[in-house]
Amino acid sequence: MAQTARKNKRDDVIDENLKRVYEDMLDQDVPDRFLDLLTQLKDQDQAKKTSSESDE
Protein backbone atom coordinates (compact mmCIF):
# COMPACT_ATOMS: atom_id res chain seq x y z
CA MET A 1 0.00 0.00 0.00
CA ALA A 2 2.88 2.37 0.79
CA GLN A 3 4.33 1.66 -2.64
CA THR A 4 1.03 2.57 -4.28
CA ALA A 5 0.91 5.85 -2.38
CA ARG A 6 4.50 6.65 -3.40
CA LYS A 7 3.75 5.77 -7.01
CA ASN A 8 0.64 7.97 -7.00
CA LYS A 9 2.64 10.83 -5.46
CA ARG A 10 5.40 10.38 -8.06
CA ASP A 11 2.83 10.29 -10.86
CA ASP A 12 1.25 13.47 -9.52
CA VAL A 13 4.63 15.23 -9.48
CA ILE A 14 5.34 14.08 -13.06
CA ASP A 15 1.88 15.23 -14.17
CA GLU A 16 2.36 18.66 -12.62
CA ASN A 17 5.79 19.07 -14.19
CA LEU A 18 4.52 18.07 -17.62
CA LYS A 19 1.60 20.47 -17.32
CA ARG A 20 3.97 23.27 -16.30
CA VAL A 21 6.27 22.63 -19.27
CA TYR A 22 3.29 22.46 -21.64
CA GLU A 23 1.90 25.74 -20.33
CA ASP A 24 5.30 27.39 -20.70
CA MET A 25 5.49 26.22 -24.31
CA LEU A 26 2.05 27.66 -25.05
CA ASP A 27 3.14 31.04 -23.69
CA GLN A 28 6.14 31.24 -26.03
CA ASP A 29 5.92 33.19 -29.26
CA VAL A 30 6.14 31.43 -32.59
CA PRO A 31 9.72 31.76 -33.90
CA ASP A 32 10.18 34.35 -36.65
CA ARG A 33 11.49 31.68 -39.01
CA PHE A 34 8.19 29.79 -38.79
CA LEU A 35 6.20 32.97 -39.30
CA ASP A 36 8.28 33.73 -42.40
CA LEU A 37 7.63 30.23 -43.75
CA LEU A 38 3.90 30.57 -43.13
CA THR A 39 3.88 33.89 -44.97
CA GLN A 40 5.70 32.31 -47.92
CA LEU A 41 3.21 29.45 -48.04
CA LYS A 42 0.25 31.82 -47.93
CA ASP A 43 1.77 33.92 -50.70
CA GLN A 44 2.32 30.83 -52.86
CA ASP A 45 -1.23 29.65 -52.23
CA GLN A 46 -2.63 33.06 -53.11
CA ALA A 47 -0.53 33.16 -56.31
CA LYS A 48 -1.86 29.73 -57.34
CA LYS A 49 -5.44 30.83 -56.71
CA THR A 50 -4.92 34.02 -58.67
CA SER A 51 -3.35 32.22 -61.64
CA SER A 52 -6.06 29.53 -61.71
CA GLU A 53 -8.79 32.20 -61.63
CA SER A 54 -7.18 34.04 -64.56
CA ASP A 55 -7.10 30.76 -66.55
CA GLU A 56 -10.88 30.48 -66.33
mmCIF file as Biopython writes it, N, C-alpha, C and O atoms, coordinates in Angstrom:
data_model
#
loop_
_atom_site.group_PDB
_atom_site.id
_atom_site.type_symbol
_atom_site.label_atom_id
_atom_site.label_alt_id
_atom_site.label_comp_id
_atom_site.label_asym_id
_atom_site.label_entity_id
_atom_site.label_seq_id
_atom_site.pdbx_PDB_ins_code
_atom_site.Cartn_x
_atom_site.Cartn_y
_atom_site.Cartn_z
_atom_site.occupancy
_atom_site.B_iso_or_equiv
_atom_site.auth_seq_id
_atom_site.auth_asym_id
_atom_site.pdbx_PDB_model_num
ATOM 1   N N  . MET A ? 1  ? 0.823   -1.195 0.000   1.0 0.0 1  A 1 
ATOM 2   C CA . MET A ? 1  ? 0.000   0.000  0.000   1.0 0.0 1  A 1 
ATOM 3   C C  . MET A ? 1  ? 0.869   1.262  0.000   1.0 0.0 1  A 1 
ATOM 4   O O  . MET A ? 1  ? 0.539   2.249  -0.657  1.0 0.0 1  A 1 
ATOM 5   N N  . ALA A ? 2  ? 1.981   1.222  0.741   1.0 0.0 2  A 1 
ATOM 6   C CA . ALA A ? 2  ? 2.878   2.370  0.786   1.0 0.0 2  A 1 
ATOM 7   C C  . ALA A ? 2  ? 3.491   2.605  -0.582  1.0 0.0 2  A 1 
ATOM 8   O O  . ALA A ? 2  ? 3.709   3.746  -0.988  1.0 0.0 2  A 1 
ATOM 9   N N  . GLN A ? 3  ? 3.768   1.513  -1.294  1.0 0.0 3  A 1 
ATOM 10  C CA . GLN A ? 3  ? 4.326   1.662  -2.641  1.0 0.0 3  A 1 
ATOM 11  C C  . GLN A ? 3  ? 3.325   2.325  -3.577  1.0 0.0 3  A 1 
ATOM 12  O O  . GLN A ? 3  ? 3.701   3.152  -4.408  1.0 0.0 3  A 1 
ATOM 13  N N  . THR A ? 4  ? 2.074   1.972  -3.447  1.0 0.0 4  A 1 
ATOM 14  C CA . THR A ? 4  ? 1.028   2.567  -4.282  1.0 0.0 4  A 1 
ATOM 15  C C  . THR A ? 4  ? 0.920   4.063  -4.002  1.0 0.0 4  A 1 
ATOM 16  O O  . THR A ? 4  ? 0.771   4.862  -4.927  1.0 0.0 4  A 1 
ATOM 17  N N  . ALA A ? 5  ? 0.993   4.435  -2.745  1.0 0.0 5  A 1 
ATOM 18  C CA . ALA A ? 5  ? 0.913   5.849  -2.382  1.0 0.0 5  A 1 
ATOM 19  C C  . ALA A ? 5  ? 2.110   6.609  -2.939  1.0 0.0 5  A 1 
ATOM 20  O O  . ALA A ? 5  ? 1.964   7.726  -3.436  1.0 0.0 5  A 1 
ATOM 21  N N  . ARG A ? 6  ? 3.304   6.002  -2.857  1.0 0.0 6  A 1 
ATOM 22  C CA . ARG A ? 6  ? 4.497   6.654  -3.402  1.0 0.0 6  A 1 
ATOM 23  C C  . ARG A ? 6  ? 4.404   6.775  -4.915  1.0 0.0 6  A 1 
ATOM 24  O O  . ARG A ? 6  ? 4.789   7.793  -5.491  1.0 0.0 6  A 1 
ATOM 25  N N  . LYS A ? 7  ? 3.889   5.727  -5.556  1.0 0.0 7  A 1 
ATOM 26  C CA . LYS A ? 7  ? 3.746   5.765  -7.014  1.0 0.0 7  A 1 
ATOM 27  C C  . LYS A ? 7  ? 2.754   6.845  -7.422  1.0 0.0 7  A 1 
ATOM 28  O O  . LYS A ? 7  ? 3.001   7.588  -8.372  1.0 0.0 7  A 1 
ATOM 29  N N  . ASN A ? 8  ? 1.636   6.936  -6.713  1.0 0.0 8  A 1 
ATOM 30  C CA . ASN A ? 8  ? 0.645   7.970  -7.005  1.0 0.0 8  A 1 
ATOM 31  C C  . ASN A ? 8  ? 1.234   9.362  -6.800  1.0 0.0 8  A 1 
ATOM 32  O O  . ASN A ? 8  ? 0.986   10.263 -7.600  1.0 0.0 8  A 1 
ATOM 33  N N  . LYS A ? 9  ? 2.008   9.542  -5.739  1.0 0.0 9  A 1 
ATOM 34  C CA . LYS A ? 9  ? 2.637   10.829 -5.462  1.0 0.0 9  A 1 
ATOM 35  C C  . LYS A ? 9  ? 3.628   11.159 -6.587  1.0 0.0 9  A 1 
ATOM 36  O O  . LYS A ? 9  ? 3.659   12.287 -7.079  1.0 0.0 9  A 1 
ATOM 37  N N  . ARG A ? 10 ? 4.431   10.177 -6.987  1.0 0.0 10 A 1 
ATOM 38  C CA . ARG A ? 10 ? 5.398   10.377 -8.057  1.0 0.0 10 A 1 
ATOM 39  C C  . ARG A ? 10 ? 4.677   10.710 -9.357  1.0 0.0 10 A 1 
ATOM 40  O O  . ARG A ? 10 ? 5.100   11.610 -10.083 1.0 0.0 10 A 1 
ATOM 41  N N  . ASP A ? 11 ? 3.610   10.008 -9.658  1.0 0.0 11 A 1 
ATOM 42  C CA . ASP A ? 11 ? 2.826   10.289 -10.861 1.0 0.0 11 A 1 
ATOM 43  C C  . ASP A ? 11 ? 2.240   11.689 -10.831 1.0 0.0 11 A 1 
ATOM 44  O O  . ASP A ? 11 ? 2.191   12.370 -11.855 1.0 0.0 11 A 1 
ATOM 45  N N  . ASP A ? 12 ? 1.797   12.117 -9.662  1.0 0.0 12 A 1 
ATOM 46  C CA . ASP A ? 12 ? 1.251   13.473 -9.518  1.0 0.0 12 A 1 
ATOM 47  C C  . ASP A ? 12 ? 2.327   14.526 -9.782  1.0 0.0 12 A 1 
ATOM 48  O O  . ASP A ? 12 ? 2.069   15.534 -10.441 1.0 0.0 12 A 1 
ATOM 49  N N  . VAL A ? 13 ? 3.528   14.288 -9.269  1.0 0.0 13 A 1 
ATOM 50  C CA . VAL A ? 13 ? 4.629   15.226 -9.481  1.0 0.0 13 A 1 
ATOM 51  C C  . VAL A ? 13 ? 4.986   15.282 -10.970 1.0 0.0 13 A 1 
ATOM 52  O O  . VAL A ? 13 ? 5.208   16.362 -11.516 1.0 0.0 13 A 1 
ATOM 53  N N  . ILE A ? 14 ? 5.039   14.132 -11.613 1.0 0.0 14 A 1 
ATOM 54  C CA . ILE A ? 14 ? 5.336   14.084 -13.056 1.0 0.0 14 A 1 
ATOM 55  C C  . ILE A ? 14 ? 4.252   14.813 -13.832 1.0 0.0 14 A 1 
ATOM 56  O O  . ILE A ? 14 ? 4.555   15.603 -14.726 1.0 0.0 14 A 1 
ATOM 57  N N  . ASP A ? 15 ? 2.998   14.558 -13.503 1.0 0.0 15 A 1 
ATOM 58  C CA . ASP A ? 15 ? 1.876   15.235 -14.174 1.0 0.0 15 A 1 
ATOM 59  C C  . ASP A ? 15 ? 1.982   16.745 -14.041 1.0 0.0 15 A 1 
ATOM 60  O O  . ASP A ? 15 ? 1.816   17.469 -15.024 1.0 0.0 15 A 1 
ATOM 61  N N  . GLU A ? 16 ? 2.252   17.221 -12.848 1.0 0.0 16 A 1 
ATOM 62  C CA . GLU A ? 16 ? 2.357   18.660 -12.618 1.0 0.0 16 A 1 
ATOM 63  C C  . GLU A ? 16 ? 3.513   19.262 -13.410 1.0 0.0 16 A 1 
ATOM 64  O O  . GLU A ? 16 ? 3.379   20.340 -13.989 1.0 0.0 16 A 1 
ATOM 65  N N  . ASN A ? 17 ? 4.646   18.568 -13.435 1.0 0.0 17 A 1 
ATOM 66  C CA . ASN A ? 17 ? 5.793   19.074 -14.189 1.0 0.0 17 A 1 
ATOM 67  C C  . ASN A ? 17 ? 5.511   19.107 -15.683 1.0 0.0 17 A 1 
ATOM 68  O O  . ASN A ? 17 ? 5.884   20.063 -16.363 1.0 0.0 17 A 1 
ATOM 69  N N  . LEU A ? 18 ? 4.864   18.088 -16.194 1.0 0.0 18 A 1 
ATOM 70  C CA . LEU A ? 18 ? 4.523   18.068 -17.618 1.0 0.0 18 A 1 
ATOM 71  C C  . LEU A ? 18 ? 3.539   19.179 -17.958 1.0 0.0 18 A 1 
ATOM 72  O O  . LEU A ? 18 ? 3.674   19.834 -18.991 1.0 0.0 18 A 1 
ATOM 73  N N  . LYS A ? 19 ? 2.565   19.391 -17.107 1.0 0.0 19 A 1 
ATOM 74  C CA . LYS A ? 19 ? 1.602   20.473 -17.325 1.0 0.0 19 A 1 
ATOM 75  C C  . LYS A ? 19 ? 2.300   21.827 -17.319 1.0 0.0 19 A 1 
ATOM 76  O O  . LYS A ? 19 ? 1.985   22.696 -18.132 1.0 0.0 19 A 1 
ATOM 77  N N  . ARG A ? 20 ? 3.247   22.006 -16.405 1.0 0.0 20 A 1 
ATOM 78  C CA . ARG A ? 20 ? 3.966   23.270 -16.303 1.0 0.0 20 A 1 
ATOM 79  C C  . ARG A ? 20 ? 4.787   23.517 -17.578 1.0 0.0 20 A 1 
ATOM 80  O O  . ARG A ? 20 ? 4.781   24.625 -18.115 1.0 0.0 20 A 1 
ATOM 81  N N  . VAL A ? 21 ? 5.479   22.499 -18.051 1.0 0.0 21 A 1 
ATOM 82  C CA . VAL A ? 21 ? 6.274   22.630 -19.275 1.0 0.0 21 A 1 
ATOM 83  C C  . VAL A ? 21 ? 5.366   22.927 -20.463 1.0 0.0 21 A 1 
ATOM 84  O O  . VAL A ? 21 ? 5.690   23.777 -21.293 1.0 0.0 21 A 1 
ATOM 85  N N  . TYR A ? 22 ? 4.244   22.241 -20.551 1.0 0.0 22 A 1 
ATOM 86  C CA . TYR A ? 22 ? 3.294   22.463 -21.643 1.0 0.0 22 A 1 
ATOM 87  C C  . TYR A ? 22 ? 2.767   23.898 -21.615 1.0 0.0 22 A 1 
ATOM 88  O O  . TYR A ? 22 ? 2.705   24.555 -22.654 1.0 0.0 22 A 1 
ATOM 89  N N  . GLU A ? 23 ? 2.397   24.377 -20.459 1.0 0.0 23 A 1 
ATOM 90  C CA . GLU A ? 23 ? 1.902   25.743 -20.330 1.0 0.0 23 A 1 
ATOM 91  C C  . GLU A ? 23 ? 2.975   26.758 -20.719 1.0 0.0 23 A 1 
ATOM 92  O O  . GLU A ? 23 ? 2.686   27.757 -21.377 1.0 0.0 23 A 1 
ATOM 93  N N  . ASP A ? 24 ? 4.204   26.494 -20.312 1.0 0.0 24 A 1 
ATOM 94  C CA . ASP A ? 24 ? 5.304   27.388 -20.696 1.0 0.0 24 A 1 
ATOM 95  C C  . ASP A ? 24 ? 5.486   27.426 -22.206 1.0 0.0 24 A 1 
ATOM 96  O O  . ASP A ? 24 ? 5.747   28.484 -22.777 1.0 0.0 24 A 1 
ATOM 97  N N  . MET A ? 25 ? 5.350   26.280 -22.847 1.0 0.0 25 A 1 
ATOM 98  C CA . MET A ? 25 ? 5.493   26.225 -24.306 1.0 0.0 25 A 1 
ATOM 99  C C  . MET A ? 25 ? 4.370   27.002 -24.992 1.0 0.0 25 A 1 
ATOM 100 O O  . MET A ? 25 ? 4.605   27.660 -26.006 1.0 0.0 25 A 1 
ATOM 101 N N  . LEU A ? 26 ? 3.173   26.935 -24.460 1.0 0.0 26 A 1 
ATOM 102 C CA . LEU A ? 26 ? 2.053   27.660 -25.047 1.0 0.0 26 A 1 
ATOM 103 C C  . LEU A ? 26 ? 2.235   29.163 -24.948 1.0 0.0 26 A 1 
ATOM 104 O O  . LEU A ? 26 ? 1.749   29.911 -25.797 1.0 0.0 26 A 1 
ATOM 105 N N  . ASP A ? 27 ? 2.939   29.607 -23.909 1.0 0.0 27 A 1 
ATOM 106 C CA . ASP A ? 27 ? 3.144   31.035 -23.694 1.0 0.0 27 A 1 
ATOM 107 C C  . ASP A ? 27 ? 4.239   31.615 -24.586 1.0 0.0 27 A 1 
ATOM 108 O O  . ASP A ? 27 ? 4.348   32.833 -24.722 1.0 0.0 27 A 1 
ATOM 109 N N  . GLN A ? 28 ? 5.050   30.748 -25.194 1.0 0.0 28 A 1 
ATOM 110 C CA . GLN A ? 28 ? 6.144   31.239 -26.033 1.0 0.0 28 A 1 
ATOM 111 C C  . GLN A ? 28 ? 5.614   31.699 -27.389 1.0 0.0 28 A 1 
ATOM 112 O O  . GLN A ? 28 ? 4.638   31.161 -27.913 1.0 0.0 28 A 1 
ATOM 113 N N  . ASP A ? 29 ? 6.277   32.695 -27.934 1.0 0.0 29 A 1 
ATOM 114 C CA . ASP A ? 29 ? 5.925   33.190 -29.257 1.0 0.0 29 A 1 
ATOM 115 C C  . ASP A ? 29 ? 6.395   32.203 -30.328 1.0 0.0 29 A 1 
ATOM 116 O O  . ASP A ? 29 ? 7.335   31.434 -30.127 1.0 0.0 29 A 1 
ATOM 117 N N  . VAL A ? 30 ? 5.719   32.252 -31.453 1.0 0.0 30 A 1 
ATOM 118 C CA . VAL A ? 30 ? 6.140   31.433 -32.593 1.0 0.0 30 A 1 
ATOM 119 C C  . VAL A ? 30 ? 7.433   32.044 -33.130 1.0 0.0 30 A 1 
ATOM 120 O O  . VAL A ? 30 ? 7.508   33.258 -33.318 1.0 0.0 30 A 1 
ATOM 121 N N  . PRO A ? 31 ? 8.458   31.214 -33.380 1.0 0.0 31 A 1 
ATOM 122 C CA . PRO A ? 31 ? 9.720   31.757 -33.895 1.0 0.0 31 A 1 
ATOM 123 C C  . PRO A ? 31 ? 9.515   32.485 -35.228 1.0 0.0 31 A 1 
ATOM 124 O O  . PRO A ? 31 ? 8.684   32.090 -36.047 1.0 0.0 31 A 1 
ATOM 125 N N  . ASP A ? 32 ? 10.288  33.551 -35.425 1.0 0.0 32 A 1 
ATOM 126 C CA . ASP A ? 32 ? 10.185  34.352 -36.645 1.0 0.0 32 A 1 
ATOM 127 C C  . ASP A ? 32 ? 10.370  33.508 -37.895 1.0 0.0 32 A 1 
ATOM 128 O O  . ASP A ? 32 ? 9.714   33.752 -38.907 1.0 0.0 32 A 1 
ATOM 129 N N  . ARG A ? 33 ? 11.241  32.533 -37.839 1.0 0.0 33 A 1 
ATOM 130 C CA . ARG A ? 33 ? 11.493  31.676 -39.010 1.0 0.0 33 A 1 
ATOM 131 C C  . ARG A ? 33 ? 10.202  30.962 -39.431 1.0 0.0 33 A 1 
ATOM 132 O O  . ARG A ? 33 ? 9.904   30.868 -40.621 1.0 0.0 33 A 1 
ATOM 133 N N  . PHE A ? 34 ? 9.450   30.469 -38.469 1.0 0.0 34 A 1 
ATOM 134 C CA . PHE A ? 34 ? 8.191   29.795 -38.793 1.0 0.0 34 A 1 
ATOM 135 C C  . PHE A ? 34 ? 7.165   30.772 -39.353 1.0 0.0 34 A 1 
ATOM 136 O O  . PHE A ? 34 ? 6.425   30.445 -40.282 1.0 0.0 34 A 1 
ATOM 137 N N  . LEU A ? 35 ? 7.126   31.965 -38.786 1.0 0.0 35 A 1 
ATOM 138 C CA . LEU A ? 35 ? 6.197   32.969 -39.297 1.0 0.0 35 A 1 
ATOM 139 C C  . LEU A ? 35 ? 6.549   33.337 -40.740 1.0 0.0 35 A 1 
ATOM 140 O O  . LEU A ? 35 ? 5.662   33.524 -41.572 1.0 0.0 35 A 1 
ATOM 141 N N  . ASP A ? 36 ? 7.849   33.440 -41.030 1.0 0.0 36 A 1 
ATOM 142 C CA . ASP A ? 36 ? 8.282   33.725 -42.398 1.0 0.0 36 A 1 
ATOM 143 C C  . ASP A ? 36 ? 7.862   32.608 -43.350 1.0 0.0 36 A 1 
ATOM 144 O O  . ASP A ? 36 ? 7.400   32.873 -44.459 1.0 0.0 36 A 1 
ATOM 145 N N  . LEU A ? 37 ? 8.023   31.370 -42.916 1.0 0.0 37 A 1 
ATOM 146 C CA . LEU A ? 37 ? 7.631   30.232 -43.751 1.0 0.0 37 A 1 
ATOM 147 C C  . LEU A ? 37 ? 6.122   30.216 -43.994 1.0 0.0 37 A 1 
ATOM 148 O O  . LEU A ? 37 ? 5.672   29.933 -45.104 1.0 0.0 37 A 1 
ATOM 149 N N  . LEU A ? 38 ? 5.351   30.517 -42.967 1.0 0.0 38 A 1 
ATOM 150 C CA . LEU A ? 38 ? 3.896   30.574 -43.131 1.0 0.0 38 A 1 
ATOM 151 C C  . LEU A ? 38 ? 3.496   31.665 -44.115 1.0 0.0 38 A 1 
ATOM 152 O O  . LEU A ? 38 ? 2.593   31.475 -44.930 1.0 0.0 38 A 1 
ATOM 153 N N  . THR A ? 39 ? 4.162   32.793 -44.035 1.0 0.0 39 A 1 
ATOM 154 C CA . THR A ? 39 ? 3.882   33.886 -44.965 1.0 0.0 39 A 1 
ATOM 155 C C  . THR A ? 39 ? 4.200   33.461 -46.394 1.0 0.0 39 A 1 
ATOM 156 O O  . THR A ? 39 ? 3.431   33.740 -47.313 1.0 0.0 39 A 1 
ATOM 157 N N  . GLN A ? 40 ? 5.325   32.792 -46.578 1.0 0.0 40 A 1 
ATOM 158 C CA . GLN A ? 40 ? 5.698   32.315 -47.917 1.0 0.0 40 A 1 
ATOM 159 C C  . GLN A ? 40 ? 4.665   31.333 -48.458 1.0 0.0 40 A 1 
ATOM 160 O O  . GLN A ? 40 ? 4.291   31.400 -49.629 1.0 0.0 40 A 1 
ATOM 161 N N  . LEU A ? 41 ? 4.210   30.430 -47.612 1.0 0.0 41 A 1 
ATOM 162 C CA . LEU A ? 41 ? 3.207   29.450 -48.045 1.0 0.0 41 A 1 
ATOM 163 C C  . LEU A ? 41 ? 1.891   30.125 -48.409 1.0 0.0 41 A 1 
ATOM 164 O O  . LEU A ? 41 ? 1.261   29.760 -49.402 1.0 0.0 41 A 1 
ATOM 165 N N  . LYS A ? 42 ? 1.476   31.095 -47.622 1.0 0.0 42 A 1 
ATOM 166 C CA . LYS A ? 42 ? 0.245   31.823 -47.925 1.0 0.0 42 A 1 
ATOM 167 C C  . LYS A ? 42 ? 0.372   32.581 -49.238 1.0 0.0 42 A 1 
ATOM 168 O O  . LYS A ? 42 ? -0.565  32.615 -50.036 1.0 0.0 42 A 1 
ATOM 169 N N  . ASP A ? 43 ? 1.545   33.194 -49.460 1.0 0.0 43 A 1 
ATOM 170 C CA . ASP A ? 43 ? 1.772   33.923 -50.703 1.0 0.0 43 A 1 
ATOM 171 C C  . ASP A ? 43 ? 1.724   32.986 -51.907 1.0 0.0 43 A 1 
ATOM 172 O O  . ASP A ? 43 ? 1.146   33.322 -52.941 1.0 0.0 43 A 1 
ATOM 173 N N  . GLN A ? 44 ? 2.339   31.805 -51.767 1.0 0.0 44 A 1 
ATOM 174 C CA . GLN A ? 44 ? 2.321   30.829 -52.857 1.0 0.0 44 A 1 
ATOM 175 C C  . GLN A ? 44 ? 0.898   30.354 -53.134 1.0 0.0 44 A 1 
ATOM 176 O O  . GLN A ? 44 ? 0.492   30.218 -54.289 1.0 0.0 44 A 1 
ATOM 177 N N  . ASP A ? 45 ? 0.152   30.106 -52.072 1.0 0.0 45 A 1 
ATOM 178 C CA . ASP A ? 45 ? -1.227  29.649 -52.226 1.0 0.0 45 A 1 
ATOM 179 C C  . ASP A ? 45 ? -2.071  30.714 -52.915 1.0 0.0 45 A 1 
ATOM 180 O O  . ASP A ? 45 ? -2.877  30.412 -53.795 1.0 0.0 45 A 1 
ATOM 181 N N  . GLN A ? 46 ? -1.876  31.956 -52.504 1.0 0.0 46 A 1 
ATOM 182 C CA . GLN A ? 46 ? -2.626  33.059 -53.109 1.0 0.0 46 A 1 
ATOM 183 C C  . GLN A ? 46 ? -2.249  33.204 -54.590 1.0 0.0 46 A 1 
ATOM 184 O O  . GLN A ? 46 ? -3.120  33.449 -55.426 1.0 0.0 46 A 1 
ATOM 185 N N  . ALA A ? 47 ? -0.976  33.057 -54.916 1.0 0.0 47 A 1 
ATOM 186 C CA . ALA A ? 47 ? -0.533  33.162 -56.308 1.0 0.0 47 A 1 
ATOM 187 C C  . ALA A ? 47 ? -1.139  32.050 -57.150 1.0 0.0 47 A 1 
ATOM 188 O O  . ALA A ? 47 ? -1.511  32.281 -58.300 1.0 0.0 47 A 1 
ATOM 189 N N  . LYS A ? 48 ? -1.242  30.858 -56.601 1.0 0.0 48 A 1 
ATOM 190 C CA . LYS A ? 48 ? -1.856  29.731 -57.339 1.0 0.0 48 A 1 
ATOM 191 C C  . LYS A ? 48 ? -3.337  30.004 -57.572 1.0 0.0 48 A 1 
ATOM 192 O O  . LYS A ? 48 ? -3.856  29.741 -58.657 1.0 0.0 48 A 1 
ATOM 193 N N  . LYS A ? 49 ? -4.016  30.529 -56.558 1.0 0.0 49 A 1 
ATOM 194 C CA . LYS A ? 49 ? -5.440  30.826 -56.707 1.0 0.0 49 A 1 
ATOM 195 C C  . LYS A ? 49 ? -5.650  31.914 -57.762 1.0 0.0 49 A 1 
ATOM 196 O O  . LYS A ? 49 ? -6.563  31.834 -58.584 1.0 0.0 49 A 1 
ATOM 197 N N  . THR A ? 50 ? -4.804  32.911 -57.723 1.0 0.0 50 A 1 
ATOM 198 C CA . THR A ? 50 ? -4.921  34.019 -58.673 1.0 0.0 50 A 1 
ATOM 199 C C  . THR A ? 50 ? -4.668  33.540 -60.105 1.0 0.0 50 A 1 
ATOM 200 O O  . THR A ? 50 ? -5.382  33.930 -61.029 1.0 0.0 50 A 1 
ATOM 201 N N  . SER A ? 51 ? -3.650  32.693 -60.284 1.0 0.0 51 A 1 
ATOM 202 C CA . SER A ? 51 ? -3.345  32.220 -61.638 1.0 0.0 51 A 1 
ATOM 203 C C  . SER A ? 51 ? -4.422  31.249 -62.141 1.0 0.0 51 A 1 
ATOM 204 O O  . SER A ? 51 ? -4.712  31.229 -63.337 1.0 0.0 51 A 1 
ATOM 205 N N  . SER A ? 52 ? -5.008  30.458 -61.264 1.0 0.0 52 A 1 
ATOM 206 C CA . SER A ? 52 ? -6.059  29.534 -61.706 1.0 0.0 52 A 1 
ATOM 207 C C  . SER A ? 52 ? -7.348  30.295 -62.032 1.0 0.0 52 A 1 
ATOM 208 O O  . SER A ? 52 ? -8.106  29.880 -62.909 1.0 0.0 52 A 1 
ATOM 209 N N  . GLU A ? 53 ? -7.597  31.397 -61.338 1.0 0.0 53 A 1 
ATOM 210 C CA . GLU A ? 53 ? -8.789  32.204 -61.635 1.0 0.0 53 A 1 
ATOM 211 C C  . GLU A ? 53 ? -8.618  32.927 -62.966 1.0 0.0 53 A 1 
ATOM 212 O O  . GLU A ? 53 ? -9.596  33.111 -63.690 1.0 0.0 53 A 1 
ATOM 213 N N  . SER A ? 54 ? -7.405  33.338 -63.301 1.0 0.0 54 A 1 
ATOM 214 C CA . SER A ? 54 ? -7.177  34.042 -64.557 1.0 0.0 54 A 1 
ATOM 215 C C  . SER A ? 54 ? -7.230  33.070 -65.746 1.0 0.0 54 A 1 
ATOM 216 O O  . SER A ? 54 ? -7.460  33.491 -66.880 1.0 0.0 54 A 1 
ATOM 217 N N  . ASP A ? 55 ? -7.019  31.773 -65.487 1.0 0.0 55 A 1 
ATOM 218 C CA . ASP A ? 55 ? -7.102  30.760 -66.548 1.0 0.0 55 A 1 
ATOM 219 C C  . ASP A ? 55 ? -8.541  30.474 -66.948 1.0 0.0 55 A 1 
ATOM 220 O O  . ASP A ? 55 ? -8.799  29.963 -68.038 1.0 0.0 55 A 1 
ATOM 221 N N  . GLU A ? 56 ? -9.468  30.800 -66.075 1.0 0.0 56 A 1 
ATOM 222 C CA . GLU A ? 56 ? -10.879 30.477 -66.335 1.0 0.0 56 A 1 
ATOM 223 C C  . GLU A ? 56 ? -11.510 31.389 -67.300 1.0 0.0 56 A 1 
ATOM 224 O O  . GLU A ? 56 ? -12.691 31.237 -67.613 1.0 0.0 56 A 1 
#
